[in-house]
Amino acid sequence: MTAPVLPIRALAGHVGAEVTVRGWVVRSRRKGKIAFLVLRDGSGLCQAVASVRDVDEATFALMDGIDQETAVEVTGTVRADPRAPGGVELGLRRLVVAGPSGGYPITPKEHGIEFLLDHRHLHLRHRRPWAILRIRHEVEQACRDFMYERDFVLIDSPILTPAACEGTSTLFETDYFGSPAYLSQSGQLYLEPAAMAHDRVYCFGPTFRAEKSKTRRHLTEFWMLEPELTWTDLDGLMALAEELVSYVVARVLDRRAEELAVLERDTARLEAVCPPFPRMSYDEAARILTAPESVAKAKAQNAPPFRPGDDLGAADETILGEAHDRPLMIHRYPADVKAFYMEPDPDDPTRALCVDVIAPEGYGEIIGGSMRIHDADLLARRIREHGLPEDAFRWYLDIRRWGGVPHGGFGMGLERVVAWICGVHHLREVIPYPRTIQRIYP
């Protein structure tokens, strides 16, 4: 009878049975008359063990010298062993090489980050990126489930657009059959019409910013989750953002404990993430940032000094966020430093009805959102004031001309959320193939 082929994660349920595992060699070693292989597949690690009494001479010799990342098929009996990964090991009887791997370039020695990025197509196989990308997968699925459970309709916004969402200085321009077109900075503008049809909508996809930034918080290509809903207000948006972030973190804690352990993440910090999140106005934040102790902290980071009326920089977000054990919500920024479409605060038109969510532990902004201007005349004036081409926004104004209602939404940067949850320093680690100002290979 042929031994069933099982994923490694399923072995614990088959102690005493003969099974086949297909995977790749992580490492091999020999101790006297016993040889050991550590194997991995997409689901985890297991150890295969054989003695000279269990296998023929050729198989034992192969186990002793097999190359890292050789693809193999092994058959043996599952045995309980609390010291082994997953609490079981495989008593190997048969070993077949499916794909040799002589001279694999990523060895157990230390490699520089540029070397690993040049070999990202291979580095994805290793334990740390394996854990990070499985957490990323869980975050993405949690976001989709959160939206589905709350009756948000998925709308696929276009990647090629004729106009900017938040200014033209960071657009990637391309030729579109003789006319200029741009890679999308956000799906928001296209979500707003869909919200008038479905009430609660979202998009989830890649966005592009041609920012000449080399910081750990920036990529030129990244993913955003963007919900948009009608008949809401700023408090409603903040409540939704708070609920979403808490849901995602709880989901990862529940389902990705193994991966968090691989990354040695302090999960106690994540367990504190639950509503309510602390909230403060921009003006309150400005008072904190201009206090002597905050000025000293910014200076120690070689950051430019904060001036009331400025948008918040990375150092400012870190100073504000480090005082809290969960994300901080900062609302009502000066309208002059925010996008053209943001609704002014009726109590103070110099302030926008907007919010940024700042992650703790120095990870900065993970969500930015606002109420949208729903008065057609005011929006047309703001488009002119920002020097944007009115013809390109005719359709966007139409939303307000025919049945416009108060509406708003936000964007959540996937990579920043994943980096924070994983405790990873740089965003380039949390996307399969990072694109930065200096990298488009592989």
C-alpha positions as a Markdown table, in Angstrom:
| # | Residue | x | y | z |
|---|---|---|---|---|
| 1 | Met | 0.0 | 0.0 | 0.0 |
| 2 | Thr | 1.4 | 3.4 | -1.0 |
| 3 | Ala | 2.2 | 5.7 | 1.9 |
| 4 | Pro | -0.1 | 8.9 | 1.8 |
| 5 | Val | 1.5 | 12.2 | 1.0 |
| 6 | Leu | 1.0 | 14.6 | 3.9 |
| 7 | Pro | 2.0 | 18.2 | 4.7 |
| 8 | Ile | 4.3 | 18.5 | 7.6 |
| 9 | Arg | 1.7 | 20.3 | 9.7 |
| 10 | Ala | -0.5 | 17.2 | 9.6 |
| 11 | Leu | 2.1 | 14.7 | 10.8 |
| 12 | Ala | 1.2 | 15.0 | 14.5 |
| 13 | Gly | -2.1 | 13.4 | 13.8 |
| 14 | His | -0.5 | 10.3 | 12.2 |
| 15 | Val | 1.9 | 9.0 | 14.9 |
| 16 | Gly | 2.7 | 5.3 | 14.1 |
| 17 | Ala | 1.7 | 5.6 | 10.4 |
| 18 | Glu | 4.0 | 5.4 | 7.4 |
| 19 | Val | 3.7 | 8.6 | 5.3 |
| 20 | Thr | 5.5 | 10.5 | 2.6 |
| 21 | Val | 6.6 | 14.1 | 2.9 |
| 22 | Arg | 7.7 | 16.3 | 0.0 |
| 23 | Gly | 9.8 | 19.3 | 0.7 |
| 24 | Trp | 13.3 | 20.9 | 0.8 |
| 25 | Val | 16.4 | 20.3 | 2.9 |
| 26 | Val | 17.1 | 23.0 | 5.5 |
| 27 | Arg | 20.2 | 21.2 | 6.8 |
| 28 | Ser | 21.7 | 17.8 | 7.3 |
| 29 | Arg | 24.1 | 16.3 | 9.8 |
| 30 | Arg | 25.5 | 12.9 | 10.9 |
| 31 | Lys | 26.2 | 11.7 | 14.4 |
| 32 | Gly | 28.0 | 8.4 | 14.2 |
| 33 | Lys | 25.7 | 5.8 | 12.7 |
| 34 | Ile | 22.7 | 8.2 | 12.7 |
| 35 | Ala | 21.9 | 10.8 | 10.1 |
| 36 | Phe | 19.5 | 13.7 | 10.4 |
| 37 | Leu | 17.7 | 15.8 | 7.9 |
| 38 | Val | 15.6 | 18.9 | 8.7 |
| 39 | Leu | 13.0 | 19.4 | 6.0 |
| 40 | Arg | 10.5 | 22.1 | 5.3 |
| 41 | Asp | 7.5 | 22.4 | 3.1 |
| 42 | Gly | 5.0 | 25.3 | 2.9 |
| 43 | Ser | 3.5 | 24.3 | 6.3 |
| 44 | Gly | 6.4 | 23.9 | 8.6 |
| 45 | Leu | 9.5 | 22.0 | 9.6 |
| 46 | Cys | 10.2 | 18.3 | 10.5 |
| 47 | Gln | 13.2 | 16.2 | 11.3 |
| 48 | Ala | 13.8 | 12.9 | 9.5 |
| 49 | Val | 16.1 | 10.4 | 11.2 |
| 50 | Ala | 17.8 | 7.2 | 9.9 |
| 51 | Ser | 20.4 | 4.8 | 11.2 |
| 52 | Val | 22.6 | 2.6 | 9.1 |
| 53 | Arg | 20.3 | -0.3 | 10.1 |
| 54 | Asp | 17.2 | 1.5 | 8.6 |
| 55 | Val | 18.4 | 2.3 | 5.1 |
| 56 | Asp | 20.7 | 1.1 | 2.5 |
| 57 | Glu | 24.3 | 2.3 | 2.3 |
| 58 | Ala | 23.6 | 4.7 | -0.7 |
| 59 | Thr | 20.6 | 6.4 | 1.1 |
| 60 | Phe | 22.6 | 6.9 | 4.3 |
| 61 | Ala | 25.5 | 8.4 | 2.4 |
| 62 | Leu | 23.1 | 10.7 | 0.5 |
| 63 | Met | 21.5 | 11.9 | 3.8 |
| 64 | Asp | 25.0 | 12.7 | 5.2 |
| 65 | Gly | 26.0 | 15.0 | 2.4 |
| 66 | Ile | 22.9 | 16.3 | 0.8 |
| 67 | Asp | 22.9 | 20.0 | -0.3 |
| 68 | Gln | 20.8 | 22.7 | 1.4 |
| 69 | Glu | 17.5 | 23.4 | -0.5 |
| 70 | Thr | 17.6 | 20.1 | -2.4 |
| 71 | Ala | 14.0 | 19.1 | -3.2 |
| 72 | Val | 13.3 | 15.6 | -1.8 |
| 73 | Glu | 10.5 | 13.1 | -1.2 |
| 74 | Val | 11.0 | 11.1 | 2.0 |
| 75 | Thr | 9.0 | 8.2 | 3.3 |
| 76 | Gly | 9.0 | 6.9 | 6.9 |
| 77 | Thr | 7.1 | 6.3 | 10.1 |
| 78 | Val | 5.9 | 9.2 | 12.2 |
| 79 | Arg | 7.2 | 9.0 | 15.8 |
| 80 | Ala | 6.3 | 11.1 | 18.8 |
| 81 | Asp | 9.3 | 13.2 | 20.0 |
| 82 | Pro | 8.6 | 16.3 | 22.1 |
| 83 | Arg | 12.1 | 17.7 | 21.3 |
| 84 | Ala | 11.4 | 17.8 | 17.6 |
| 85 | Pro | 9.6 | 20.5 | 15.7 |
| 86 | Gly | 5.8 | 19.9 | 16.0 |
| 87 | Gly | 6.4 | 17.2 | 18.6 |
| 88 | Val | 7.1 | 14.5 | 16.0 |
| 89 | Glu | 9.9 | 13.1 | 13.8 |
| 90 | Leu | 10.0 | 10.9 | 10.8 |
| 91 | Gly | 11.8 | 7.6 | 11.0 |
| 92 | Leu | 13.1 | 7.6 | 7.4 |
| 93 | Arg | 13.0 | 4.5 | 5.2 |
| 94 | Arg | 13.3 | 6.0 | 1.7 |
| 95 | Leu | 14.7 | 9.2 | 0.2 |
| 96 | Val | 14.3 | 10.4 | -3.4 |
| 97 | Val | 15.9 | 13.5 | -4.8 |
| 98 | Ala | 13.4 | 15.4 | -6.9 |
| 99 | Gly | 15.5 | 18.5 | -7.5 |
| 100 | Pro | 19.3 | 18.9 | -6.8 |
| 101 | Ser | 20.6 | 22.2 | -5.3 |
| 102 | Gly | 24.4 | 22.3 | -5.5 |
| 103 | Gly | 26.0 | 25.6 | -4.7 |
| 104 | Tyr | 22.9 | 27.2 | -3.2 |
| 105 | Pro | 24.0 | 30.9 | -2.7 |
| 106 | Ile | 22.4 | 31.7 | 0.7 |
| 107 | Thr | 24.4 | 29.8 | 3.2 |
| 108 | Pro | 24.0 | 29.7 | 7.1 |
| 109 | Lys | 26.6 | 32.5 | 7.4 |
| 110 | Glu | 25.6 | 36.1 | 7.8 |
| 111 | His | 24.7 | 38.0 | 4.6 |
| 112 | Gly | 24.2 | 41.7 | 4.0 |
| 113 | Ile | 20.8 | 43.1 | 3.3 |
| 114 | Glu | 21.7 | 44.0 | -0.3 |
| 115 | Phe | 22.8 | 40.5 | -1.0 |
| 116 | Leu | 19.6 | 39.1 | 0.4 |
| 117 | Leu | 17.5 | 41.5 | -1.6 |
| 118 | Asp | 19.4 | 40.6 | -4.8 |
| 119 | His | 18.5 | 37.0 | -4.0 |
| 120 | Arg | 15.0 | 37.8 | -2.7 |
| 121 | His | 13.6 | 35.1 | -5.0 |
| 122 | Leu | 15.5 | 32.6 | -3.0 |
| 123 | His | 15.5 | 34.3 | 0.4 |
| 124 | Leu | 11.7 | 33.9 | 0.5 |
| 125 | Arg | 12.3 | 30.3 | 1.4 |
| 126 | His | 14.0 | 31.1 | 4.7 |
| 127 | Arg | 12.5 | 31.0 | 8.1 |
| 128 | Arg | 12.2 | 34.8 | 8.8 |
| 129 | Pro | 10.6 | 35.8 | 5.5 |
| 130 | Trp | 8.4 | 32.7 | 5.6 |
| 131 | Ala | 7.0 | 33.8 | 9.0 |
| 132 | Ile | 6.6 | 37.4 | 7.9 |
| 133 | Leu | 4.7 | 36.6 | 4.6 |
| 134 | Arg | 2.4 | 34.2 | 6.4 |
| 135 | Ile | 1.5 | 36.9 | 8.8 |
| 136 | Arg | 1.0 | 39.3 | 5.9 |
| 137 | His | -1.3 | 36.7 | 4.4 |
| 138 | Glu | -3.3 | 36.5 | 7.6 |
| 139 | Val | -3.6 | 40.3 | 7.8 |
| 140 | Glu | -4.9 | 40.5 | 4.2 |
| 141 | Gln | -7.4 | 37.8 | 4.8 |
| 142 | Ala | -8.5 | 39.3 | 8.1 |
| 143 | Cys | -9.1 | 42.7 | 6.3 |
| 144 | Arg | -11.2 | 41.0 | 3.7 |
| 145 | Asp | -13.2 | 39.1 | 6.3 |
| 146 | Phe | -13.7 | 42.2 | 8.3 |
| 147 | Met | -15.1 | 44.1 | 5.3 |
| 148 | Tyr | -17.3 | 41.2 | 4.2 |
| 149 | Glu | -18.8 | 40.6 | 7.6 |
| 150 | Arg | -19.8 | 44.3 | 7.7 |
| 151 | Asp | -21.4 | 44.3 | 4.3 |
| 152 | Phe | -18.7 | 46.3 | 2.5 |
| 153 | Val | -18.7 | 45.6 | -1.3 |
| 154 | Leu | -15.3 | 45.1 | -3.0 |
| 155 | Ile | -14.7 | 47.5 | -5.8 |
| 156 | Asp | -11.6 | 47.1 | -8.0 |
| 157 | Ser | -10.3 | 50.6 | -8.6 |
| 158 | Pro | -8.2 | 51.2 | -11.8 |
| 159 | Ile | -4.4 | 51.2 | -11.6 |
| 160 | Leu | -4.1 | 53.7 | -14.6 |
| 161 | Thr | -5.7 | 57.0 | -13.9 |
| 162 | Pro | -5.9 | 60.4 | -15.7 |
| 163 | Ala | -5.5 | 62.5 | -12.6 |
| 164 | Ala | -3.8 | 62.7 | -9.2 |
| 165 | Cys | -5.5 | 61.9 | -5.9 |
| 166 | Glu | -3.1 | 63.8 | -3.6 |
| 167 | Gly | -1.0 | 66.1 | -5.7 |
| 168 | Thr | 1.2 | 65.6 | -8.8 |
| 169 | Ser | 4.7 | 65.6 | -7.3 |
| 170 | Thr | 4.8 | 61.9 | -6.5 |
| 171 | Leu | 3.1 | 60.4 | -9.6 |
| 172 | Phe | 4.6 | 57.8 | -11.9 |
| 173 | Glu | 3.7 | 59.1 | -15.4 |
| 174 | Thr | 3.3 | 56.8 | -18.4 |
| 175 | Asp | 2.2 | 57.3 | -22.0 |
| 176 | Tyr | -1.4 | 56.1 | -22.6 |
| 177 | Phe | -1.7 | 56.0 | -26.4 |
| 178 | Gly | -0.4 | 59.6 | -26.8 |
| 179 | Ser | -1.9 | 61.0 | -23.6 |
| 180 | Pro | -0.4 | 61.1 | -20.1 |
| 181 | Ala | -1.7 | 58.6 | -17.5 |
| 182 | Tyr | -0.5 | 57.9 | -14.0 |
| 183 | Leu | -0.1 | 54.9 | -11.8 |
| 184 | Ser | -2.7 | 55.1 | -9.0 |
| 185 | Gln | -1.8 | 56.7 | -5.7 |
| 186 | Ser | -5.1 | 55.6 | -4.2 |
| 187 | Gly | -8.4 | 54.0 | -5.2 |
| 188 | Gln | -10.3 | 56.5 | -3.2 |
| 189 | Leu | -11.6 | 58.8 | -5.9 |
| 190 | Tyr | -13.1 | 55.8 | -7.7 |
| 191 | Leu | -14.6 | 54.4 | -4.6 |
| 192 | Glu | -16.6 | 57.5 | -3.9 |
| 193 | Pro | -19.0 | 57.0 | -6.9 |
| 194 | Ala | -19.3 | 53.4 | -6.0 |
| 195 | Ala | -20.3 | 54.3 | -2.4 |
| 196 | Met | -23.3 | 56.2 | -3.8 |
| 197 | Ala | -24.4 | 53.0 | -5.4 |
| 198 | His | -23.6 | 50.5 | -2.6 |
| 199 | Asp | -23.3 | 52.6 | 0.6 |
| 200 | Arg | -20.3 | 50.7 | 2.0 |
| 201 | Val | -17.4 | 49.8 | -0.4 |
| 202 | Tyr | -13.7 | 49.1 | -0.3 |
| 203 | Cys | -10.8 | 48.4 | -2.5 |
| 204 | Phe | -7.6 | 46.5 | -1.7 |
| 205 | Gly | -4.7 | 46.7 | -4.1 |
| 206 | Pro | -1.3 | 48.2 | -5.1 |
| 207 | Thr | -0.6 | 51.9 | -5.1 |
| 208 | Phe | 2.4 | 53.8 | -6.3 |
| 209 | Arg | 4.2 | 56.9 | -5.0 |
| 210 | Ala | 7.3 | 58.3 | -6.8 |
| 211 | Glu | 8.7 | 59.7 | -3.5 |
| 212 | Lys | 12.4 | 60.2 | -3.5 |
| 213 | Ser | 12.6 | 58.8 | 0.0 |
| 214 | Lys | 15.1 | 56.3 | 1.4 |
| 215 | Thr | 13.6 | 55.9 | 4.8 |
| 216 | Arg | 12.5 | 52.6 | 6.4 |
| 217 | Arg | 8.9 | 53.7 | 6.2 |
| 218 | His | 8.6 | 54.2 | 2.5 |
| 219 | Leu | 8.2 | 52.0 | -0.6 |
| 220 | Thr | 7.4 | 53.2 | -4.2 |
| 221 | Glu | 4.9 | 50.3 | -4.6 |
| 222 | Phe | 2.8 | 49.2 | -1.6 |
| 223 | Trp | -0.7 | 47.9 | -0.9 |
| 224 | Met | -3.6 | 49.8 | 0.7 |
| 225 | Leu | -7.0 | 48.8 | 2.1 |
| 226 | Glu | -9.4 | 51.6 | 1.5 |
| 227 | Pro | -13.0 | 51.6 | 2.8 |
| 228 | Glu | -15.4 | 54.3 | 1.8 |
| 229 | Leu | -18.9 | 54.8 | 3.2 |
| 230 | Thr | -21.8 | 57.2 | 3.0 |
| 231 | Trp | -24.0 | 58.9 | 5.7 |
| 232 | Thr | -21.1 | 58.9 | 8.2 |
| 233 | Asp | -19.1 | 61.4 | 10.2 |
| 234 | Leu | -15.6 | 61.7 | 11.5 |
| 235 | Asp | -16.4 | 59.9 | 14.8 |
| 236 | Gly | -17.9 | 57.0 | 12.7 |
| 237 | Leu | -14.7 | 56.8 | 10.6 |
| 238 | Met | -12.5 | 56.7 | 13.7 |
| 239 | Ala | -14.7 | 54.0 | 15.3 |
| 240 | Leu | -14.4 | 51.9 | 12.1 |
| 241 | Ala | -10.6 | 52.3 | 12.0 |
| 242 | Glu | -10.3 | 51.4 | 15.6 |
| 243 | Glu | -12.4 | 48.3 | 15.2 |
| 244 | Leu | -10.5 | 47.2 | 12.0 |
| 245 | Val | -7.0 | 47.5 | 13.6 |
| 246 | Ser | -8.1 | 45.7 | 16.8 |
| 247 | Tyr | -9.7 | 42.9 | 14.7 |
| 248 | Val | -6.6 | 42.4 | 12.6 |
| 249 | Val | -4.2 | 42.3 | 15.5 |
| 250 | Ala | -6.4 | 39.8 | 17.4 |
| 251 | Arg | -6.7 | 37.6 | 14.4 |
| 252 | Val | -2.9 | 37.4 | 14.0 |
| 253 | Leu | -2.4 | 36.7 | 17.7 |
| 254 | Asp | -5.0 | 33.9 | 17.5 |
| 255 | Arg | -3.8 | 32.2 | 14.3 |
| 256 | Arg | -0.1 | 33.0 | 13.8 |
| 257 | Ala | 1.5 | 32.3 | 17.2 |
| 258 | Glu | 4.1 | 30.1 | 15.5 |
| 259 | Glu | 5.2 | 32.8 | 13.1 |
| 260 | Leu | 5.3 | 35.5 | 15.8 |
| 261 | Ala | 7.5 | 33.2 | 17.9 |
| 262 | Val | 9.9 | 32.7 | 14.9 |
| 263 | Leu | 10.2 | 36.5 | 14.8 |
| 264 | Glu | 10.6 | 36.7 | 18.6 |
| 265 | Arg | 7.8 | 39.2 | 18.7 |
| 266 | Asp | 6.8 | 40.5 | 22.1 |
| 267 | Thr | 3.1 | 39.6 | 21.9 |
| 268 | Ala | 2.3 | 41.3 | 25.2 |
| 269 | Arg | 2.6 | 44.6 | 23.2 |
| 270 | Leu | 0.0 | 43.4 | 20.7 |
| 271 | Glu | -2.3 | 42.0 | 23.3 |
| 272 | Ala | -2.8 | 45.6 | 24.6 |
| 273 | Val | -4.3 | 46.6 | 21.2 |
| 274 | Cys | -8.1 | 46.9 | 21.9 |
| 275 | Pro | -10.6 | 49.8 | 21.9 |
| 276 | Pro | -10.8 | 52.5 | 22.9 |
| 277 | Phe | -7.8 | 54.0 | 21.2 |
| 278 | Pro | -6.5 | 57.3 | 22.7 |
| 279 | Arg | -7.5 | 60.4 | 20.7 |
| 280 | Met | -6.2 | 63.9 | 20.5 |
| 281 | Ser | -6.6 | 66.9 | 18.2 |
| 282 | Tyr | -3.8 | 68.2 | 16.1 |
| 283 | Asp | -3.7 | 71.3 | 18.3 |
| 284 | Glu | -3.2 | 69.0 | 21.4 |
| 285 | Ala | -0.4 | 67.2 | 19.5 |
| 286 | Ala | 1.2 | 70.4 | 18.6 |
| 287 | Arg | 1.4 | 71.5 | 22.2 |
| 288 | Ile | 3.1 | 68.2 | 23.1 |
| 289 | Leu | 5.6 | 68.5 | 20.2 |
| 290 | Thr | 6.6 | 72.0 | 21.1 |
| 291 | Ala | 7.2 | 71.2 | 24.7 |
| 292 | Pro | 10.9 | 71.3 | 25.7 |
| 293 | Glu | 11.2 | 67.5 | 26.2 |
| 294 | Ser | 9.8 | 66.8 | 22.8 |
| 295 | Val | 12.0 | 69.3 | 21.1 |
| 296 | Ala | 15.0 | 67.6 | 22.8 |
| 297 | Lys | 13.9 | 64.2 | 21.6 |
| 298 | Ala | 13.5 | 65.5 | 18.0 |
| 299 | Lys | 16.9 | 67.0 | 18.1 |
| 300 | Ala | 18.4 | 63.8 | 19.4 |
| 301 | Gln | 17.0 | 62.1 | 16.3 |
| 302 | Asn | 18.4 | 64.8 | 14.0 |
| 303 | Ala | 14.9 | 65.6 | 12.9 |
| 304 | Pro | 13.7 | 69.0 | 11.8 |
| 305 | Pro | 11.9 | 70.9 | 14.6 |
| 306 | Phe | 8.1 | 70.8 | 14.5 |
| 307 | Arg | 6.3 | 74.0 | 13.9 |
| 308 | Pro | 2.6 | 74.4 | 14.6 |
| 309 | Gly | 0.8 | 74.3 | 11.2 |
| 310 | Asp | 3.2 | 71.7 | 9.8 |
| 311 | Asp | 2.2 | 68.2 | 8.9 |
| 312 | Leu | 3.7 | 65.6 | 11.2 |
| 313 | Gly | 7.0 | 64.1 | 10.3 |
| 314 | Ala | 8.3 | 60.6 | 11.2 |
| 315 | Ala | 10.0 | 61.8 | 14.4 |
| 316 | Asp | 6.9 | 63.7 | 15.5 |
| 317 | Glu | 4.8 | 60.5 | 15.1 |
| 318 | Thr | 7.3 | 58.5 | 17.0 |
| 319 | Ile | 7.3 | 61.0 | 19.9 |
| 320 | Leu | 3.5 | 61.1 | 20.1 |
| 321 | Gly | 3.1 | 57.3 | 19.6 |
| 322 | Glu | 5.6 | 56.1 | 22.2 |
| 323 | Ala | 3.5 | 57.5 | 25.1 |
| 324 | His | 0.8 | 54.9 | 24.4 |
| 325 | Asp | 0.5 | 51.1 | 24.4 |
| 326 | Arg | -2.0 | 51.1 | 21.5 |
| 327 | Pro | -2.5 | 53.2 | 18.3 |
| 328 | Leu | -3.1 | 56.9 | 18.8 |
| 329 | Met | -5.7 | 58.8 | 16.7 |
| 330 | Ile | -4.9 | 62.4 | 15.8 |
| 331 | His | -7.7 | 64.4 | 14.2 |
| 332 | Arg | -8.4 | 67.8 | 12.7 |
| 333 | Tyr | -5.2 | 68.8 | 11.0 |
| 334 | Pro | -4.7 | 72.2 | 9.4 |
| 335 | Ala | -6.6 | 72.1 | 6.1 |
| 336 | Asp | -3.7 | 73.7 | 4.3 |
| 337 | Val | -1.4 | 70.6 | 4.8 |
| 338 | Lys | -4.1 | 68.1 | 3.7 |
| 339 | Ala | -5.6 | 66.9 | 0.4 |
| 340 | Phe | -8.0 | 69.1 | -1.6 |
| 341 | Tyr | -11.0 | 66.8 | -1.1 |
| 342 | Met | -11.1 | 66.9 | 2.7 |
| 343 | Glu | -14.2 | 68.4 | 4.3 |
| 344 | Pro | -13.5 | 71.5 | 6.5 |
| 345 | Asp | -14.5 | 71.4 | 10.1 |
| 346 | Pro | -17.7 | 73.5 | 10.3 |
| 347 | Asp | -16.6 | 74.8 | 13.8 |
| 348 | Asp | -13.2 | 75.9 | 12.4 |
| 349 | Pro | -12.8 | 75.9 | 8.6 |
| 350 | Thr | -9.0 | 76.1 | 8.9 |
| 351 | Arg | -9.1 | 72.5 | 10.2 |
| 352 | Ala | -10.0 | 69.4 | 8.1 |
| 353 | Leu | -12.3 | 66.7 | 9.3 |
| 354 | Cys | -9.5 | 64.1 | 9.1 |
| 355 | Val | -7.7 | 61.6 | 11.2 |
| 356 | Asp | -4.4 | 59.8 | 11.2 |
| 357 | Val | -3.8 | 56.6 | 13.2 |
| 358 | Ile | -0.3 | 56.3 | 14.7 |
| 359 | Ala | 1.0 | 52.9 | 15.6 |
| 360 | Pro | 3.0 | 52.6 | 18.9 |
| 361 | Glu | 6.7 | 51.5 | 19.1 |
| 362 | Gly | 7.8 | 54.0 | 16.5 |
| 363 | Tyr | 6.0 | 52.6 | 13.5 |
| 364 | Gly | 4.3 | 55.8 | 12.6 |
| 365 | Glu | 1.1 | 56.4 | 10.6 |
| 366 | Ile | -0.8 | 53.3 | 9.6 |
| 367 | Ile | -4.1 | 54.9 | 8.6 |
| 368 | Gly | -5.1 | 58.2 | 7.1 |
| 369 | Gly | -8.6 | 59.3 | 6.4 |
| 370 | Ser | -11.2 | 62.0 | 6.3 |
| 371 | Met | -14.6 | 63.1 | 5.5 |
| 372 | Arg | -14.9 | 64.2 | 1.8 |
| 373 | Ile | -16.2 | 67.5 | 0.6 |
| 374 | His | -19.8 | 66.8 | -0.6 |
| 375 | Asp | -20.6 | 70.4 | -1.8 |
| 376 | Ala | -19.9 | 70.6 | -5.5 |
| 377 | Asp | -19.1 | 74.4 | -5.5 |
| 378 | Leu | -16.7 | 74.1 | -2.6 |
| 379 | Leu | -14.9 | 71.1 | -4.2 |
| 380 | Ala | -14.5 | 72.9 | -7.5 |
| 381 | Arg | -13.0 | 75.8 | -5.7 |
| 382 | Arg | -10.5 | 73.6 | -3.9 |
| 383 | Ile | -9.5 | 71.9 | -7.1 |
| 384 | Arg | -8.7 | 75.3 | -8.6 |
| 385 | Glu | -6.8 | 76.4 | -5.5 |
| 386 | His | -4.6 | 73.3 | -5.7 |
| 387 | Gly | -3.9 | 74.0 | -9.4 |
| 388 | Leu | -5.4 | 70.7 | -10.5 |
| 389 | Pro | -6.9 | 70.2 | -14.0 |
| 390 | Glu | -10.7 | 70.8 | -13.7 |
| 391 | Asp | -11.5 | 68.8 | -16.8 |
| 392 | Ala | -9.9 | 65.7 | -15.3 |
| 393 | Phe | -12.2 | 66.0 | -12.3 |
| 394 | Arg | -15.6 | 66.6 | -14.0 |
| 395 | Trp | -16.7 | 63.1 | -13.2 |
| 396 | Tyr | -15.7 | 63.5 | -9.6 |
| 397 | Leu | -17.7 | 66.7 | -9.3 |
| 398 | Asp | -20.7 | 64.9 | -10.8 |
| 399 | Ile | -21.0 | 62.8 | -7.6 |
| 400 | Arg | -21.8 | 65.9 | -5.7 |
| 401 | Arg | -24.1 | 67.4 | -8.4 |
| 402 | Trp | -26.5 | 64.5 | -8.4 |
| 403 | Gly | -27.4 | 63.2 | -5.0 |
| 404 | Gly | -24.3 | 64.0 | -3.0 |
| 405 | Val | -24.3 | 63.1 | 0.7 |
| 406 | Pro | -21.8 | 63.3 | 3.5 |
| 407 | His | -19.3 | 60.5 | 3.1 |
| 408 | Gly | -15.8 | 59.6 | 4.1 |
| 409 | Gly | -13.2 | 56.9 | 4.3 |
| 410 | Phe | -9.6 | 56.0 | 5.0 |
| 411 | Gly | -6.6 | 54.2 | 3.7 |
| 412 | Met | -4.6 | 51.6 | 5.7 |
| 413 | Gly | -1.1 | 50.9 | 4.6 |
| 414 | Leu | -0.7 | 47.1 | 4.6 |
| 415 | Glu | 3.1 | 47.1 | 4.8 |
| 416 | Arg | 3.2 | 49.4 | 7.8 |
| 417 | Val | 0.6 | 47.4 | 9.7 |
| 418 | Val | 2.4 | 44.1 | 9.0 |
| 419 | Ala | 5.8 | 45.6 | 10.0 |
| 420 | Trp | 4.3 | 46.8 | 13.3 |
| 421 | Ile | 2.6 | 43.5 | 14.0 |
| 422 | Cys | 5.8 | 41.6 | 13.2 |
| 423 | Gly | 8.1 | 44.0 | 15.0 |
| 424 | Val | 10.1 | 44.4 | 11.8 |
| 425 | His | 12.2 | 47.5 | 11.3 |
| 426 | His | 12.0 | 48.1 | 7.6 |
| 427 | Leu | 9.1 | 47.9 | 5.2 |
| 428 | Arg | 11.2 | 46.1 | 2.6 |
| 429 | Glu | 11.0 | 43.0 | 4.7 |
| 430 | Val | 7.2 | 42.7 | 4.7 |
| 431 | Ile | 6.5 | 42.7 | 0.9 |
| 432 | Pro | 7.5 | 39.8 | -1.3 |
| 433 | Tyr | 9.5 | 41.9 | -3.8 |
| 434 | Pro | 10.2 | 45.4 | -2.5 |
| 435 | Arg | 10.3 | 48.4 | -4.8 |
| 436 | Thr | 12.2 | 51.4 | -3.6 |
| 437 | Ile | 13.9 | 54.4 | -5.1 |
| 438 | Gln | 17.0 | 52.2 | -5.5 |
| 439 | Arg | 15.6 | 48.8 | -6.3 |
| 440 | Ile | 13.5 | 47.2 | -9.0 |
| 441 | Tyr | 15.3 | 43.8 | -9.1 |
| 442 | Pro | 14.4 | 41.0 | -9.0 |
